[in-house]
Amino acid sequence: MPGMEHFLYEKRGAIAIMTFNRPEARNCFTPEMVDALYACFADFNQDPALRVAVFRSTGDKAWSAGGDLETLIPAINSGRFKINADPTKRVYSDIFKPIITAVNGFATLELILGADMCVASKNASFALGEVKWGMIPAGGSHIRLPRAVPWNMAMELVLTGRPISAQRAYEVGLVNRLVDTPAEAFEEAMKLAEVVAENAPLAVQTAKEVMVRAADMEPGFVLENALFQKVSRSEDAQEGPRAYKERRKPVFTGR
């Protein structure tokens, strides 16, 4: 499958390991990588031998800086590519097997908020930078983030687009474990995964399903999707990626 060289998939016993593998581009994901991600998580969800997933990255600069502004974002804004075919769903929102992220370097919060636990190294930082490029996050962050942190912290992250440190993310509850190095982040995530994998799989998956469904996020996903479509067709949403490609500061007009 195209994109698999940049999105690796490995099975170690009951644990699936997903890896962003495009460090030269800060692990920004292309349309092909998104397709590979969905295919790998579908396999993880369907394989009865797999109980937990650990999601990590290669390189030390970024876990993932988000959607590639030269390929993915223009394709989404033009309507050529859709991440959310079902407006009631977001990535992994209907997967009830646990997902643990092992984060080092800069990380967009979109894919981390959809997971269940996060281990981060001290060099990590977290952000939702879409407003800097004329867009809004479309991966469920408007719904998930205010459930994960206090309202004013969620607003700061969404409205400023500025990153917070791993220490600050740990203090506000976005990070479960804070460790010194990227290698330790993966090791600690694997330890957590092994503990979860030892428990009764039906009980674990049902416990997660109850919590996810009780949160009733699907109406929020529908609203987010509708308003994202509006923003993505704006002049500002075209200007942001164009400015990034031309290596200049974007000039927004509010249209």
Summary of the structure (lengths in Angstrom):
residues: 255
radius of gyration: 17.4
end to end distance: 38.2
largest distance: 54.6
contacts: 849
relative contact order: 0.14
helix: 45%
strand: 17%
